[in-house]
Amino acid sequence: MGAVDVNPPNAEIHITDHASDWLWAVFAVMTVSMLGMFGWSHMRPRGTRFFHNIALIILIVSTIAYFSMASDLGATPIATEFRATGTRQIWYVRYIQWFINFPLLLVLVLTATGLALTEILTIAFWSWVVVVCGLVGALVRSSYKWGYFVFGLFALFYIWTAILGFGPHTTFNAGDGMRSGYIRGTGIIAFLTMLYPIAWACSEGANVISPTSEMVWYGILDLLLGPFFLFFFVFGIRNVEYEAFGLRSWKYSDTAAGVVAAPVVAAKAATAPTLATATAPNMTQASPRPASPNAAASVSTAPGTSVETAAGAPTATTV
C-alpha cells in the first residue's frame, strides 16, 4: 500500500503513486546528502564549519519537506483557473522549504564576497519576497494570482542583478580563484532559479502540467540547487583559510579572552611612560648643594637654558 493510499489526496487533481515513488527517491538522495554533510562538517575543526553548517541546514529542511510530499502530506486544495474545473493540490510545504533555504543559499555564496553584511541581508530579504509571492499567488483562485507572480519576478530580477553584478565587483580577500569560483556558482544559481517561475507558471499558475510532472520538474531543480550545488561549492572552498573571509567563530571563550586581555593591555600602556621617564638617558638626578650664604647655583637643563636655585636647596630634576 502506497503513501497515496494511506494519506488520500485532498484535491481532484493530485499526485499519483508514480509521483510518490519519485518523491521518495528524492527524499533518499536528500537524506544521504544530509548525513554526508553532517559527517564532513564534524571532520572540520571547530570555528571553521560556517559553510558546512549552512549547507547542512539546507539539506535537513529539504529532507523533511520531501518526506512530507512523498507521504502525500503538506498540500491544500485550490480551485483551478485554466484547462480544467475542480481543485488542484498546492504544496505549501514546498514553499516553507524554499522560505528557509533560498536566503540561506544566498548567504552561503555571498559571504565569500566583499559585500557588506547589510547588503547580504537585503538580498536575502528579496528571496523571501520571491517565495511569499509564489505561495500567495498559488493559493489565489482568480487571475489576480498573476499579480503576485509579477512581484516575485521583480524580486528575482533584483537578486540576479545583485549576485551577478554587485558581487563579482567586490574585493575578494580570498583571492582571484575565489572570484572565478563565485562567478561559476552564481551563474548556476541564476540559471536554475530562472526555471522555477517557468515551472510555477505551468503548474500552480496555468494548470498546464499535472501534479506528477510538477513534482518531477521541481524535484530535479531542488536536487541540482540542493545537494549537487552545495557539495560543489563547499568542496571548492575547502582549502581556503577562514581568515581570508574575515570570519571568526564568536565562541564565548574568544570573547572572554578579549575581555580579560583588554585591562592587561591597558595597564601595560599606562605604566609604559613612567618606565620611560625613569630610564631616560637625558635625565639629571637631584643633588644637594653645599650651604653657602647668598650663594646661588646654576643647573644646566638643556642647551641654552638654566635654573637658579637657592643655597642649600636641591637642584630640580629636568629632562
GIHUZI-V53885 format. One record per residue. RES is the residue in one small letter. NEAR is the number of other ideal C-beta (glycine too) atoms within 10 Angstrom. D_CENTER is the distance of its C-alpha to the mean C-alpha in Angstrom with 2 decimals. Layout:
# GIHUZI-V53885
RES/NEAR/D_CENTER
RES/NEAR/D_CENTER
This chain:
# GIHUZI-V53885
m/5/42.48
g/15/39.14
a/19/36.32
v/19/37.63
d/10/40.94
v/10/39.54
n/15/37.25
p/8/39.28
p/16/37.53
n/13/37.64
a/18/38.21
e/14/40.87
i/18/38.52
h/19/36.43
i/25/35.10
t/15/37.64
d/13/37.93
h/13/36.81
a/23/33.53
s/21/33.09
d/13/33.81
w/20/31.24
l/25/28.58
w/16/29.63
a/14/29.18
v/25/25.60
f/21/25.04
a/13/26.53
v/19/24.26
m/25/21.14
t/18/22.67
v/13/23.57
s/22/20.17
m/22/18.59
l/13/21.22
g/14/20.79
m/23/17.06
f/16/17.98
g/11/20.71
w/17/18.80
s/18/16.14
h/11/19.09
m/9/20.81
r/15/18.32
p/8/19.11
r/8/17.48
g/13/14.80
t/13/13.77
r/18/12.15
f/18/8.39
f/24/8.20
h/20/11.27
n/14/10.38
i/21/7.52
a/27/10.32
l/23/12.83
i/16/11.71
i/26/11.89
l/25/15.25
i/17/16.57
v/20/16.20
s/28/17.80
t/23/20.52
i/18/21.52
a/25/21.57
y/28/23.79
f/19/25.98
s/21/26.66
m/27/27.49
a/23/29.60
s/17/31.46
d/24/32.18
l/14/30.32
g/20/27.85
a/22/29.82
t/15/32.02
p/16/35.04
i/19/35.00
a/13/38.04
t/18/37.79
e/17/38.61
f/9/39.86
r/11/41.92
a/11/42.79
t/8/43.63
g/11/42.21
t/18/38.74
r/24/35.77
q/24/33.02
i/19/29.70
w/25/26.90
y/16/24.77
v/16/23.06
r/25/21.49
y/20/19.98
i/17/18.59
q/25/16.92
w/23/15.47
f/17/14.53
i/19/12.14
n/23/11.14
f/22/10.95
p/20/8.09
l/15/6.03
l/23/7.64
l/23/6.92
v/17/3.18
l/22/4.68
v/22/7.45
l/23/6.92
t/17/5.65
a/25/9.12
t/24/10.86
g/17/12.51
l/20/11.23
a/10/11.23
l/10/8.64
t/8/11.07
e/16/11.16
i/19/7.55
l/14/8.17
t/13/11.54
i/21/10.73
a/17/8.86
f/13/12.11
w/19/14.25
s/23/13.07
w/15/14.44
v/16/17.53
v/25/18.03
v/22/18.02
v/17/20.11
c/22/22.55
g/27/22.99
l/21/23.75
v/17/26.12
g/21/27.80
a/22/28.40
l/15/30.02
v/19/32.29
r/11/35.73
s/9/36.97
s/10/36.22
y/12/34.02
k/21/31.16
w/15/31.02
g/14/30.16
y/19/26.86
f/20/26.45
v/11/26.89
f/17/24.42
g/23/21.77
l/14/22.78
f/12/22.48
a/20/18.87
l/21/18.22
f/12/20.14
y/17/17.96
i/21/14.80
w/16/16.94
t/13/18.17
a/19/14.86
i/24/13.41
l/14/16.98
g/9/18.42
f/15/16.25
g/24/13.76
p/14/16.63
h/10/18.58
t/16/16.34
t/9/17.09
f/19/15.64
n/15/16.39
a/21/16.32
g/11/19.22
d/8/20.52
g/13/19.99
m/18/16.23
r/19/16.93
s/13/19.22
g/20/16.94
y/23/14.20
i/13/17.06
r/12/18.29
g/19/15.09
t/22/14.47
g/12/18.21
i/16/18.07
i/21/15.45
a/15/17.65
f/12/20.77
l/15/19.83
t/19/18.46
m/11/21.76
l/15/23.65
y/21/22.21
p/16/24.10
i/11/27.15
a/18/27.06
w/21/26.72
a/14/29.68
c/15/31.77
s/23/31.13
e/26/30.19
g/22/31.40
a/15/34.70
n/18/35.47
v/12/36.40
i/15/35.21
s/16/35.70
p/22/33.11
t/17/33.66
s/15/32.82
e/23/29.81
m/26/28.54
v/18/29.16
w/18/27.39
y/22/24.21
g/21/24.34
i/15/24.48
l/15/21.54
d/23/19.39
l/18/20.57
l/15/19.85
l/22/16.33
g/26/15.71
p/24/17.26
f/14/18.75
f/20/15.81
l/22/13.47
f/16/16.25
f/14/17.02
f/21/13.68
v/18/13.27
f/10/17.00
g/18/16.85
i/20/14.79
r/10/16.52
n/7/18.80
v/17/16.62
e/10/16.88
y/18/13.90
e/10/15.90
a/14/15.54
f/19/11.82
g/10/12.83
l/14/10.96
r/12/13.11
s/14/13.56
w/8/14.67
k/11/17.42
y/8/20.40
s/8/22.63
d/12/20.86
t/11/21.27
a/10/24.80
a/11/25.77
g/9/24.80
v/9/26.82
v/9/29.79
a/10/29.76
a/10/29.74
p/9/33.29
v/9/34.63
v/9/33.52
a/10/34.93
a/10/38.17
k/10/38.60
a/9/38.06
a/9/40.63
t/10/43.26
a/10/42.88
p/9/45.16
t/9/47.86
l/10/48.04
a/9/48.19
t/10/51.00
a/8/52.93
t/8/52.94
a/9/53.32
p/5/55.99
n/8/57.78
m/11/58.35
t/13/62.06
q/7/63.05
a/12/65.40
s/10/68.98
p/9/72.06
r/16/74.89
p/8/78.52
a/9/80.29
s/10/82.55
p/6/84.14
n/6/82.89
a/12/80.79
a/11/77.41
a/18/74.85
s/10/72.52
v/18/69.19
s/12/67.32
t/16/63.62
a/9/62.52
p/5/64.32
g/6/66.59
t/9/66.02
s/12/67.95
v/12/68.21
e/9/71.65
t/17/72.07
a/10/75.05
a/13/77.38
g/13/76.22
a/13/72.59
p/13/69.74
t/19/68.08
a/11/64.55
t/12/61.63
t/15/60.05
v/10/57.27
